[in-house]
């Protein structure tokens, strides 16, 4: 499922995929929105991205999996919970056709929200 044109919105991104993948993407988006209500949505690197002070998380659909990108800190902090999935430095792959761990995604997003807020507060303190 290669993208030919880069979508302008997350809605547009989701609509490119088959129905069952759209459902997963919509649910992930909903979980992220609930876990990070103040985050802004955008398309970055051609994929759905949530930003809070800086990039929070990205997610994307591939042929056989959903990629979730909570940065390396998000992967490291949830190493135990992610042992059943293929991970790399800043990404985890959730296979399509197996249950997606939405609750875990929510926990990771909340962790990243706290991290980004704390980083932003540190920057403010340094400026004073």
N, CA, C and O atoms as a GROMACS GRO file, in nm:
protein
  512
    1UNK      N    1   0.084  -0.119   0.000
    1UNK     CA    2   0.000   0.000   0.000
    1UNK      C    3   0.088   0.124   0.000
    1UNK      O    4   0.099   0.192   0.102
    2UNK      N    5   0.148   0.153  -0.110
    2UNK     CA    6   0.234   0.271  -0.119
    2UNK      C    7   0.148   0.393  -0.144
    2UNK      O    8   0.051   0.388  -0.219
    3UNK      N    9   0.184   0.501  -0.081
    3UNK     CA   10   0.110   0.625  -0.101
    3UNK      C   11   0.166   0.697  -0.223
    3UNK      O   12   0.287   0.714  -0.237
    4UNK      N   13   0.076   0.738  -0.310
    4UNK     CA   14   0.122   0.811  -0.426
    4UNK      C   15   0.117   0.960  -0.396
    4UNK      O   16   0.213   1.032  -0.425
    5UNK      N   17   0.008   1.006  -0.338
    5UNK     CA   18   0.004   1.147  -0.300
    5UNK      C   19  -0.013   1.156  -0.149
    5UNK      O   20  -0.085   1.078  -0.087
    6UNK      N   21   0.054   1.254  -0.092
    6UNK     CA   22   0.051   1.268   0.053
    6UNK      C   23  -0.081   1.334   0.094
    6UNK      O   24  -0.116   1.441   0.045
    7UNK      N   25  -0.152   1.270   0.185
    7UNK     CA   26  -0.281   1.325   0.230
    7UNK      C   27  -0.261   1.457   0.306
    7UNK      O   28  -0.157   1.479   0.367
    8UNK      N   29  -0.362   1.542   0.300
    8UNK     CA   30  -0.354   1.671   0.367
    8UNK      C   31  -0.408   1.666   0.510
    8UNK      O   32  -0.382   1.755   0.590
    9UNK      N   33  -0.484   1.561   0.540
    9UNK     CA   34  -0.541   1.550   0.674
    9UNK      C   35  -0.542   1.404   0.716
    9UNK      O   36  -0.524   1.314   0.634
   10UNK      N   37  -0.564   1.383   0.845
   10UNK     CA   38  -0.571   1.245   0.895
   10UNK      C   39  -0.694   1.174   0.835
   10UNK      O   40  -0.689   1.055   0.804
   11UNK      N   41  -0.804   1.248   0.819
   11UNK     CA   42  -0.923   1.188   0.757
   11UNK      C   43  -0.890   1.136   0.618
   11UNK      O   44  -0.925   1.023   0.582
   12UNK      N   45  -0.822   1.219   0.540
   12UNK     CA   46  -0.783   1.182   0.404
   12UNK      C   47  -0.690   1.059   0.407
   12UNK      O   48  -0.702   0.969   0.324
   13UNK      N   49  -0.599   1.058   0.503
   13UNK     CA   50  -0.505   0.946   0.518
   13UNK      C   51  -0.581   0.815   0.541
   13UNK      O   52  -0.557   0.715   0.474
   14UNK      N   53  -0.673   0.818   0.637
   14UNK     CA   54  -0.748   0.698   0.675
   14UNK      C   55  -0.832   0.645   0.559
   14UNK      O   56  -0.844   0.524   0.540
   15UNK      N   57  -0.889   0.736   0.481
   15UNK     CA   58  -0.976   0.695   0.370
   15UNK      C   59  -0.905   0.618   0.259
   15UNK      O   60  -0.971   0.556   0.175
   16UNK      N   61  -0.772   0.621   0.257
   16UNK     CA   62  -0.698   0.548   0.152
   16UNK      C   63  -0.697   0.398   0.174
   16UNK      O   64  -0.662   0.322   0.083
   17UNK      N   65  -0.736   0.354   0.293
   17UNK     CA   66  -0.719   0.213   0.329
   17UNK      C   67  -0.848   0.135   0.326
   17UNK      O   68  -0.957   0.193   0.330
   18UNK      N   69  -0.838   0.001   0.319
   18UNK     CA   70  -0.958  -0.084   0.323
   18UNK      C   71  -1.033  -0.064   0.455
   18UNK      O   72  -0.976  -0.024   0.556
   19UNK      N   73  -1.162  -0.093   0.450
   19UNK     CA   74  -1.253  -0.074   0.563
   19UNK      C   75  -1.197  -0.123   0.697
   19UNK      O   76  -1.198  -0.048   0.795
   20UNK      N   77  -1.146  -0.248   0.702
   20UNK     CA   78  -1.101  -0.301   0.832
   20UNK      C   79  -0.980  -0.225   0.886
   20UNK      O   80  -0.965  -0.209   1.008
   21UNK      N   81  -0.894  -0.177   0.796
   21UNK     CA   82  -0.777  -0.099   0.837
   21UNK      C   83  -0.823   0.041   0.882
   21UNK      O   84  -0.770   0.096   0.978
   22UNK      N   85  -0.921   0.096   0.810
   22UNK     CA   86  -0.977   0.226   0.849
   22UNK      C   87  -1.029   0.221   0.992
   22UNK      O   88  -1.008   0.314   1.070
   23UNK      N   89  -1.098   0.112   1.026
   23UNK     CA   90  -1.153   0.099   1.161
   23UNK      C   91  -1.043   0.103   1.266
   23UNK      O   92  -1.056   0.170   1.369
   24UNK      N   93  -0.933   0.031   1.240
   24UNK     CA   94  -0.820   0.029   1.333
   24UNK      C   95  -0.762   0.170   1.345
   24UNK      O   96  -0.739   0.218   1.456
   25UNK      N   97  -0.738   0.235   1.231
   25UNK     CA   98  -0.679   0.369   1.232
   25UNK      C   99  -0.769   0.469   1.305
   25UNK      O  100  -0.721   0.554   1.380
   26UNK      N  101  -0.901   0.459   1.282
   26UNK     CA  102  -0.995   0.550   1.350
   26UNK      C  103  -0.991   0.528   1.500
   26UNK      O  104  -0.995   0.624   1.578
   27UNK      N  105  -0.982   0.402   1.541
   27UNK     CA  106  -0.979   0.372   1.684
   27UNK      C  107  -0.849   0.422   1.747
   27UNK      O  108  -0.850   0.479   1.856
   28UNK      N  109  -0.738   0.400   1.678
   28UNK     CA  110  -0.609   0.450   1.731
   28UNK      C  111  -0.616   0.602   1.745
   28UNK      O  112  -0.572   0.658   1.846
   29UNK      N  113  -0.670   0.668   1.644
   29UNK     CA  114  -0.683   0.815   1.648
   29UNK      C  115  -0.767   0.857   1.769
   29UNK      O  116  -0.732   0.952   1.840
   30UNK      N  117  -0.877   0.787   1.791
   30UNK     CA  118  -0.968   0.818   1.902
   30UNK      C  119  -0.896   0.799   2.036
   30UNK      O  120  -0.908   0.882   2.126
   31UNK      N  121  -0.822   0.690   2.049
   31UNK     CA  122  -0.747   0.661   2.172
   31UNK      C  123  -0.644   0.772   2.197
   31UNK      O  124  -0.627   0.818   2.310
   32UNK      N  125  -0.575   0.814   2.091
   32UNK     CA  126  -0.474   0.920   2.106
   32UNK      C  127  -0.542   1.049   2.148
   32UNK      O  128  -0.495   1.118   2.238
   33UNK      N  129  -0.654   1.083   2.083
   33UNK     CA  130  -0.727   1.206   2.117
   33UNK      C  131  -0.773   1.205   2.263
   33UNK      O  132  -0.765   1.306   2.332
   34UNK      N  133  -0.822   1.090   2.309
   34UNK     CA  134  -0.869   1.079   2.447
   34UNK      C  135  -0.753   1.088   2.545
   34UNK      O  136  -0.767   1.144   2.654
   35UNK      N  137  -0.637   1.034   2.506
   35UNK     CA  138  -0.520   1.033   2.595
   35UNK      C  139  -0.443   1.164   2.589
   35UNK      O  140  -0.368   1.195   2.682
   36UNK      N  141  -0.461   1.240   2.483
   36UNK     CA  142  -0.391   1.367   2.466
   36UNK      C  143  -0.488   1.470   2.409
   36UNK      O  144  -0.473   1.512   2.294
   37UNK      N  145  -0.587   1.509   2.490
   37UNK     CA  146  -0.693   1.596   2.437
   37UNK      C  147  -0.643   1.732   2.386
   37UNK      O  148  -0.711   1.795   2.305
   38UNK      N  149  -0.526   1.777   2.431
   38UNK     CA  150  -0.477   1.908   2.387
   38UNK      C  151  -0.382   1.900   2.268
   38UNK      O  152  -0.333   2.002   2.220
   39UNK      N  153  -0.355   1.779   2.221
   39UNK     CA  154  -0.262   1.763   2.110
   39UNK      C  155  -0.327   1.807   1.979
   39UNK      O  156  -0.448   1.792   1.960
   40UNK      N  157  -0.246   1.860   1.890
   40UNK     CA  158  -0.291   1.902   1.758
   40UNK      C  159  -0.264   1.789   1.659
   40UNK      O  160  -0.166   1.715   1.672
   41UNK      N  161  -0.351   1.776   1.561
   41UNK     CA  162  -0.333   1.674   1.458
   41UNK      C  163  -0.271   1.736   1.335
   41UNK      O  164  -0.301   1.849   1.299
   42UNK      N  165  -0.183   1.660   1.271
   42UNK     CA  166  -0.131   1.703   1.142
   42UNK      C  167  -0.075   1.582   1.068
   42UNK      O  168  -0.070   1.472   1.122
   43UNK      N  169  -0.035   1.604   0.945
   43UNK     CA  170   0.034   1.499   0.869
   43UNK      C  171   0.181   1.539   0.870
   43UNK      O  172   0.216   1.650   0.831
   44UNK      N  173   0.266   1.449   0.913
   44UNK     CA  174   0.410   1.474   0.915
   44UNK      C  175   0.478   1.347   0.867
   44UNK      O  176   0.437   1.237   0.905
   45UNK      N  177   0.579   1.360   0.787
   45UNK     CA  178   0.645   1.244   0.726
   45UNK      C  179   0.543   1.158   0.651
   45UNK      O  180   0.562   1.037   0.638
   46UNK      N  181   0.436   1.219   0.602
   46UNK     CA  182   0.333   1.147   0.527
   46UNK      C  183   0.242   1.060   0.612
   46UNK      O  184   0.165   0.980   0.558
   47UNK      N  185   0.250   1.076   0.746
   47UNK     CA  186   0.163   0.994   0.831
   47UNK      C  187   0.093   1.077   0.939
   47UNK      O  188   0.138   1.186   0.973
   48UNK      N  189  -0.019   1.023   0.991
   48UNK     CA  190  -0.090   1.093   1.098
   48UNK      C  191   0.003   1.117   1.217
   48UNK      O  192   0.072   1.027   1.265
   49UNK      N  193   0.003   1.242   1.262
   49UNK     CA  194   0.092   1.284   1.369
   49UNK      C  195   0.013   1.366   1.471
   49UNK      O  196  -0.075   1.445   1.434
   50UNK      N  197   0.045   1.348   1.597
   50UNK     CA  198  -0.013   1.431   1.701
   50UNK      C  199   0.102   1.509   1.763
   50UNK      O  200   0.208   1.455   1.791
   51UNK      N  201   0.078   1.639   1.785
   51UNK     CA  202   0.181   1.728   1.835
   51UNK      C  203   0.133   1.795   1.963
   51UNK      O  204   0.020   1.844   1.970
   52UNK      N  205   0.218   1.797   2.062
   52UNK     CA  206   0.192   1.870   2.186
   52UNK      C  207   0.326   1.929   2.225
   52UNK      O  208   0.413   1.858   2.277
   53UNK      N  209   0.344   2.058   2.200
   53UNK     CA  210   0.472   2.127   2.217
   53UNK      C  211   0.573   2.081   2.112
   53UNK      O  212   0.644   2.163   2.054
   54UNK      N  213   0.579   1.953   2.088
   54UNK     CA  214   0.662   1.895   1.980
   54UNK      C  215   0.594   1.766   1.940
   54UNK      O  216   0.488   1.732   1.993
   55UNK      N  217   0.655   1.690   1.847
   55UNK     CA  218   0.591   1.565   1.805
   55UNK      C  219   0.564   1.476   1.924
   55UNK      O  220   0.650   1.456   2.010
   56UNK      N  221   0.443   1.422   1.928
   56UNK     CA  222   0.401   1.335   2.038
   56UNK      C  223   0.410   1.190   1.990
   56UNK      O  224   0.491   1.112   2.040
   57UNK      N  225   0.326   1.154   1.894
   57UNK     CA  226   0.328   1.020   1.834
   57UNK      C  227   0.286   1.030   1.688
   57UNK      O  228   0.218   1.124   1.647
   58UNK      N  229   0.328   0.931   1.611
   58UNK     CA  230   0.283   0.913   1.472
   58UNK      C  231   0.224   0.772   1.465
   58UNK      O  232   0.256   0.687   1.548
   59UNK      N  233   0.140   0.749   1.366
   59UNK     CA  234   0.098   0.611   1.338
   59UNK      C  235   0.076   0.599   1.188
   59UNK      O  236   0.053   0.699   1.120
   60UNK      N  237   0.084   0.476   1.137
   60UNK     CA  238   0.070   0.457   0.994
   60UNK      C  239   0.028   0.314   0.964
   60UNK      O  240   0.055   0.222   1.042
   61UNK      N  241  -0.039   0.296   0.852
   61UNK     CA  242  -0.081   0.163   0.811
   61UNK      C  243   0.014   0.110   0.705
   61UNK      O  244   0.057   0.184   0.616
   62UNK      N  245   0.044  -0.017   0.716
   62UNK     CA  246   0.127  -0.085   0.617
   62UNK      C  247   0.052  -0.210   0.573
   62UNK      O  248  -0.058  -0.236   0.621
   63UNK      N  249   0.111  -0.285   0.484
   63UNK     CA  250   0.042  -0.402   0.430
   63UNK      C  251   0.001  -0.501   0.539
   63UNK      O  252  -0.113  -0.549   0.540
   64UNK      N  253   0.093  -0.532   0.631
   64UNK     CA  254   0.065  -0.635   0.732
   64UNK      C  255   0.062  -0.586   0.875
   64UNK      O  256   0.037  -0.664   0.967
   65UNK      N  257   0.087  -0.459   0.895
   65UNK     CA  258   0.088  -0.409   1.033
   65UNK      C  259   0.054  -0.260   1.040
   65UNK      O  260   0.050  -0.189   0.940
   66UNK      N  261   0.028  -0.218   1.163
   66UNK     CA  262   0.010  -0.076   1.192
   66UNK      C  263   0.138  -0.035   1.264
   66UNK      O  264   0.178  -0.095   1.363
   67UNK      N  265   0.202   0.068   1.213
   67UNK     CA  266   0.321   0.120   1.279
   67UNK      C  267   0.280   0.228   1.377
   67UNK      O  268   0.199   0.315   1.345
   68UNK      N  269   0.335   0.222   1.496
   68UNK     CA  270   0.307   0.323   1.599
   68UNK      C  271   0.441   0.377   1.644
   68UNK      O  272   0.531   0.300   1.680
   69UNK      N  273   0.455   0.509   1.642
   69UNK     CA  274   0.585   0.573   1.664
   69UNK      C  275   0.579   0.669   1.782
   69UNK      O  276   0.553   0.788   1.765
   70UNK      N  277   0.604   0.618   1.903
   70UNK     CA  278   0.598   0.705   2.021
   70UNK      C  279   0.736   0.759   2.062
   70UNK      O  280   0.755   0.797   2.177
   71UNK      N  281   0.831   0.762   1.971
   71UNK     CA  282   0.971   0.798   1.994
   71UNK      C  283   1.039   0.691   2.080
   71UNK      O  284   0.974   0.603   2.134
   72UNK      N  285   1.170   0.700   2.090
   72UNK     CA  286   1.244   0.596   2.161
   72UNK      C  287   1.208   0.588   2.309
   72UNK      O  288   1.208   0.480   2.367
   73UNK      N  289   1.178   0.703   2.370
   73UNK     CA  290   1.142   0.700   2.513
   73UNK      C  291   1.013   0.624   2.538
   73UNK      O  292   0.999   0.554   2.639
   74UNK      N  293   0.918   0.637   2.446
   74UNK     CA  294   0.791   0.565   2.458
   74UNK      C  295   0.809   0.415   2.444
   74UNK      O  296   0.740   0.337   2.510
   75UNK      N  297   0.902   0.374   2.360
   75UNK     CA  298   0.931   0.231   2.343
   75UNK      C  299   1.005   0.179   2.467
   75UNK      O  300   0.971   0.073   2.520
   76UNK      N  301   1.106   0.253   2.511
   76UNK     CA  302   1.187   0.211   2.627
   76UNK      C  303   1.102   0.198   2.753
   76UNK      O  304   1.115   0.101   2.827
   77UNK      N  305   1.014   0.296   2.777
   77UNK     CA  306   0.933   0.298   2.899
   77UNK      C  307   0.834   0.180   2.904
   77UNK      O  308   0.794   0.138   3.013
   78UNK      N  309   0.796   0.128   2.789
   78UNK     CA  310   0.696   0.021   2.785
   78UNK      C  311   0.755  -0.108   2.728
   78UNK      O  312   0.684  -0.191   2.672
   79UNK      N  313   0.884  -0.123   2.743
   79UNK     CA  314   0.956  -0.239   2.691
   79UNK      C  315   0.889  -0.371   2.729
   79UNK      O  316   0.868  -0.457   2.643
   80UNK      N  317   0.855  -0.387   2.858
   80UNK     CA  318   0.790  -0.510   2.907
   80UNK      C  319   0.660  -0.538   2.834
   80UNK      O  320   0.637  -0.648   2.785
   81UNK      N  321   0.574  -0.436   2.828
   81UNK     CA  322   0.442  -0.450   2.766
   81UNK      C  323   0.450  -0.478   2.617
   81UNK      O  324   0.358  -0.536   2.559
   82UNK      N  325   0.560  -0.437   2.555
   82UNK     CA  326   0.574  -0.450   2.410
   82UNK      C  327   0.651  -0.575   2.367
   82UNK      O  328   0.680  -0.592   2.248
   83UNK      N  329   0.685  -0.662   2.462
   83UNK     CA  330   0.768  -0.778   2.427
   83UNK      C  331   0.709  -0.868   2.318
   83UNK      O  332   0.784  -0.931   2.245
   84UNK      N  333   0.578  -0.875   2.306
   84UNK     CA  334   0.516  -0.960   2.204
   84UNK      C  335   0.514  -0.900   2.064
   84UNK      O  336   0.467  -0.963   1.970
   85UNK      N  337   0.567  -0.777   2.050
   85UNK     CA  338   0.559  -0.708   1.922
   85UNK      C  339   0.698  -0.678   1.869
   85UNK      O  340   0.796  -0.672   1.944
   86UNK      N  341   0.706  -0.659   1.739
   86UNK     CA  342   0.832  -0.621   1.676
   86UNK      C  343   0.853  -0.471   1.704
   86UNK      O  344   0.769  -0.388   1.668
   87UNK      N  345   0.965  -0.440   1.766
   87UNK     CA  346   0.994  -0.300   1.796
   87UNK      C  347   1.130  -0.261   1.741
   87UNK      O  348   1.216  -0.347   1.716
   88UNK      N  349   1.150  -0.133   1.723
   88UNK     CA  350   1.281  -0.079   1.690
   88UNK      C  351   1.298   0.042   1.782
   88UNK      O  352   1.217   0.064   1.872
   89UNK      N  353   1.400   0.119   1.760
   89UNK     CA  354   1.432   0.230   1.850
   89UNK      C  355   1.310   0.319   1.884
   89UNK      O  356   1.286   0.349   2.001
   90UNK      N  357   1.236   0.361   1.784
   90UNK     CA  358   1.125   0.450   1.813
   90UNK      C  359   0.991   0.404   1.760
   90UNK      O  360   0.898   0.483   1.748
   91UNK      N  361   0.982   0.274   1.729
   91UNK     CA  362   0.860   0.226   1.665
   91UNK      C  363   0.820   0.087   1.714
   91UNK      O  364   0.903   0.010   1.762
   92UNK      N  365   0.690   0.058   1.701
   92UNK     CA  366   0.641  -0.076   1.729
   92UNK      C  367   0.544  -0.113   1.617
   92UNK      O  368   0.474  -0.028   1.563
   93UNK      N  369   0.542  -0.240   1.582
   93UNK     CA  370   0.450  -0.289   1.479
   93UNK      C  371   0.342  -0.375   1.542
   93UNK      O  372   0.370  -0.472   1.612
   94UNK      N  373   0.216  -0.338   1.515
   94UNK     CA  374   0.103  -0.417   1.562
   94UNK      C  375   0.048  -0.490   1.439
   94UNK      O  376  -0.003  -0.426   1.347
   95UNK      N  377   0.058  -0.623   1.435
   95UNK     CA  378   0.012  -0.697   1.317
   95UNK      C  379  -0.137  -0.680   1.291
   95UNK      O  380  -0.218  -0.685   1.384
   96UNK      N  381  -0.171  -0.659   1.164
   96UNK     CA  382  -0.312  -0.649   1.126
   96UNK      C  383  -0.366  -0.793   1.130
   96UNK      O  384  -0.300  -0.886   1.083
   97UNK      N  385  -0.484  -0.811   1.187
   97UNK     CA  386  -0.539  -0.945   1.198
   97UNK      C  387  -0.527  -0.998   1.340
   97UNK      O  388  -0.587  -1.101   1.374
   98UNK      N  389  -0.450  -0.929   1.423
   98UNK     CA  390  -0.441  -0.964   1.565
   98UNK      C  391  -0.498  -0.847   1.643
   98UNK      O  392  -0.498  -0.734   1.594
   99UNK      N  393  -0.545  -0.873   1.766
   99UNK     CA  394  -0.601  -0.761   1.842
   99UNK      C  395  -0.498  -0.649   1.863
   99UNK      O  396  -0.383  -0.674   1.900
  100UNK      N  397  -0.541  -0.526   1.840
  100UNK     CA  398  -0.455  -0.410   1.860
  100UNK      C  399  -0.465  -0.370   2.008
  100UNK      O  400  -0.576  -0.359   2.060
  101UNK      N  401  -0.353  -0.350   2.077
  101UNK     CA  402  -0.358  -0.316   2.221
  101UNK      C  403  -0.389  -0.168   2.244
  101UNK      O  404  -0.302  -0.089   2.281
  102UNK      N  405  -0.515  -0.131   2.222
  102UNK     CA  406  -0.554   0.010   2.232
  102UNK      C  407  -0.526   0.068   2.370
  102UNK      O  408  -0.484   0.184   2.382
  103UNK      N  409  -0.550  -0.011   2.473
  103UNK     CA  410  -0.527   0.038   2.609
  103UNK      C  411  -0.380   0.074   2.629
  103UNK      O  412  -0.347   0.177   2.689
  104UNK      N  413  -0.293  -0.011   2.578
  104UNK     CA  414  -0.149   0.013   2.587
  104UNK      C  415  -0.110   0.138   2.507
  104UNK      O  416  -0.028   0.217   2.553
  105UNK      N  417  -0.169   0.154   2.389
  105UNK     CA  418  -0.142   0.274   2.309
  105UNK      C  419  -0.179   0.398   2.391
  105UNK      O  420  -0.104   0.496   2.393
  106UNK      N  421  -0.294   0.393   2.457
  106UNK     CA  422  -0.337   0.505   2.541
  106UNK      C  423  -0.238   0.534   2.653
  106UNK      O  424  -0.208   0.650   2.681
  107UNK      N  425  -0.187   0.429   2.716
  107UNK     CA  426  -0.089   0.447   2.825
  107UNK      C  427   0.039   0.511   2.772
  107UNK      O  428   0.097   0.599   2.835
  108UNK      N  429   0.084   0.464   2.656
  108UNK     CA  430   0.207   0.518   2.597
  108UNK      C  431   0.186   0.666   2.561
  108UNK      O  432   0.273   0.749   2.586
  109UNK      N  433   0.070   0.698   2.504
  109UNK     CA  434   0.041   0.837   2.468
  109UNK      C  435   0.041   0.925   2.592
  109UNK      O  436   0.097   1.035   2.591
  110UNK      N  437  -0.022   0.879   2.700
  110UNK     CA  438  -0.024   0.957   2.825
  110UNK      C  439   0.117   0.979   2.879
  110UNK      O  440   0.149   1.086   2.930
  111UNK      N  441   0.200   0.876   2.868
  111UNK     CA  442   0.340   0.887   2.909
  111UNK      C  443   0.409   0.996   2.826
  111UNK      O  444   0.482   1.080   2.881
  112UNK      N  445   0.386   0.994   2.694
  112UNK     CA  446   0.449   1.092   2.605
  112UNK      C  447   0.396   1.232   2.631
  112UNK      O  448   0.472   1.329   2.620
  113UNK      N  449   0.268   1.246   2.666
  113UNK     CA  450   0.211   1.377   2.698
  113UNK      C  451   0.285   1.434   2.819
  113UNK      O  452   0.329   1.549   2.817
  114UNK      N  453   0.298   1.353   2.924
  114UNK     CA  454   0.366   1.399   3.046
  114UNK      C  455   0.510   1.438   3.014
  114UNK      O  456   0.561   1.538   3.065
  115UNK      N  457   0.573   1.358   2.930
  115UNK     CA  458   0.712   1.384   2.893
  115UNK      C  459   0.725   1.517   2.816
  115UNK      O  460   0.812   1.598   2.847
  116UNK      N  461   0.638   1.538   2.717
  116UNK     CA  462   0.645   1.660   2.638
  116UNK      C  463   0.611   1.784   2.721
  116UNK      O  464   0.673   1.889   2.703
  117UNK      N  465   0.515   1.772   2.812
  117UNK     CA  466   0.479   1.886   2.898
  117UNK      C  467   0.596   1.920   2.988
  117UNK      O  468   0.630   2.036   3.006
  118UNK      N  469   0.657   1.818   3.045
  118UNK     CA  470   0.770   1.841   3.134
  118UNK      C  471   0.888   1.903   3.058
  118UNK      O  472   0.957   1.990   3.111
  119UNK      N  473   0.912   1.857   2.934
  119UNK     CA  474   1.019   1.917   2.852
  119UNK      C  475   0.989   2.064   2.823
  119UNK      O  476   1.078   2.149   2.829
  120UNK      N  477   0.862   2.093   2.792
  120UNK     CA  478   0.822   2.230   2.761
  120UNK      C  479   0.839   2.319   2.884
  120UNK      O  480   0.884   2.434   2.874
  121UNK      N  481   0.803   2.265   3.002
  121UNK     CA  482   0.818   2.342   3.127
  121UNK      C  483   0.965   2.368   3.157
  121UNK      O  484   1.000   2.476   3.204
  122UNK      N  485   1.050   2.271   3.129
  122UNK     CA  486   1.195   2.287   3.148
  122UNK      C  487   1.246   2.402   3.061
  122UNK      O  488   1.323   2.486   3.106
  123UNK      N  489   1.202   2.404   2.936
  123UNK     CA  490   1.244   2.511   2.843
  123UNK      C  491   1.204   2.647   2.897
  123UNK      O  492   1.283   2.742   2.892
  124UNK      N  493   1.080   2.657   2.949
  124UNK     CA  494   1.030   2.783   3.003
  124UNK      C  495   1.117   2.827   3.122
  124UNK      O  496   1.156   2.943   3.132
  125UNK      N  497   1.146   2.732   3.211
  125UNK     CA  498   1.231   2.761   3.328
  125UNK      C  499   1.368   2.813   3.285
  125UNK      O  500   1.421   2.908   3.344
  126UNK      N  501   1.425   2.750   3.182
  126UNK     CA  502   1.558   2.790   3.135
  126UNK      C  503   1.558   2.931   3.078
  126UNK      O  504   1.658   3.003   3.087
  127UNK      N  505   1.445   2.972   3.019
  127UNK     CA  506   1.436   3.105   2.957
  127UNK      C  507   1.430   3.215   3.063
  127UNK      O  508   1.470   3.329   3.038
  128UNK      N  509   1.379   3.182   3.182
  128UNK     CA  510   1.360   3.284   3.286
  128UNK      C  511   1.491   3.328   3.347
  128UNK      O  512   1.493   3.412   3.437
   0.00000   0.00000   0.00000
